[in-house]
Amino acid sequence: MMKKLLTLLLSGAMVFILNGVGFGADYIFLEPNDNDIFDLDHESAYSWEINMTGTEIGYDPDKEYITSMVLTFNDIYDNSGDSQNKIYLSVLGSAGEASGKIKDWDGLGSYEADKFVRNGDVDSYNDNQSGYVNYFTSNNDFDNGDVSELYVIESVSTNRYRKEDIEITFTPGTSDGNGTVTIVRTKPNYDGTTTTTTDTVSSLGVENLFAWAEDGIFELGFDPDCHFINSGISLMIYTSDSMGVSHAPEPETLVLFGLGLLGASAFGRKRFS
């Protein structure tokens, strides 16, 4: 009986480790709730409001700070067939406050019973500008909030049968004051294999991303030039406590934990056989 119990515990722990679930790990997984952006049309630009302060999410800006963010596009391809097209990613600041409450980037919306009312967590804007222009940076006038460009996605697959996954990690900077953007792209090949490429660039906009997200509410801007279709967009936000100690266990800790369980299992077999 003891042998079976130890084996069960070991198997369960390994499942947690292999699936990236750490004991005490602290992260927030978010997807758009409505007005989905599966279809990024070239005639529109989109802003996705991220609100981490709700009770269901449980983020506390007084006790936590954000260490990294991972934005993922699943099965994305350029439906226009032009590999030169781009997706401009930006972080948007608030246009102002109403009675101390944060408003949208474009300053629109209203408050009813102390609750901000909007059409959904994704707003769309009519973008009829020709050429490759970031809608948000080119419309950053006095009526709108601040804008900081994060990254420009280029050379997206134009083959609907070879859709790619794009994972973009934003990390705050250290010595040079700029944050970093790490892009991992996975694309299927014609022979059934996949090719993964990784690139890292410096971006001043990343610093604004983390600064504007400190209170738990910010917006991401998407301006597609031209037409991109995907099966889902998501955002993972990793946090630490106020002392800067990450809640996610280090790989070395996981290895030692696994070895300890292996030792316990071996001891149990020897003692109870």
Sequence and secondary structure as in RCSB ss.txt:
>XXXX:A:sequence
MMKKLLTLLLSGAMVFILNGVGFGADYIFLEPNDNDIFDLDHESAYSWEINMTGTEIGYDPDKEYITSMVLTFND
IYDNSGDSQNKIYLSVLGSAGEASGKIKDWDGLGSYEADKFVRNGDVDSYNDNQSGYVNYFTSNNDFDNGDVSEL
YVIESVSTNRYRKEDIEITFTPGTSDGNGTVTIVRTKPNYDGTTTTTTDTVSSLGVENLFAWAEDGIFELGFDPD
CHFINSGISLMIYTSDSMGVSHAPEPETLVLFGLGLLGASAFGRKRFS
>XXXX:A:secstr
 HHHHHHHHHHHHHHHHHTT  TT  EEEE   SS  SEE TTEEEEEEEE  STTT   TTTEEEEEEEEEEEE
EEETT  TT EEEEEEE  S EETTEE  TTS  EEETTEEE S SEEEEE    SS  HHHHT  TTS  EEEE
EEEES    TTS EEEEEEEE  SSSS EEEEEEEEEE TTS EEEEEEEEEEHHHHHHHHHTTTSEEEEEEEEE
S EE SEEEEEEEEEETT  BSS  HHHHHHHHHHHHHHHHHHHHHH 
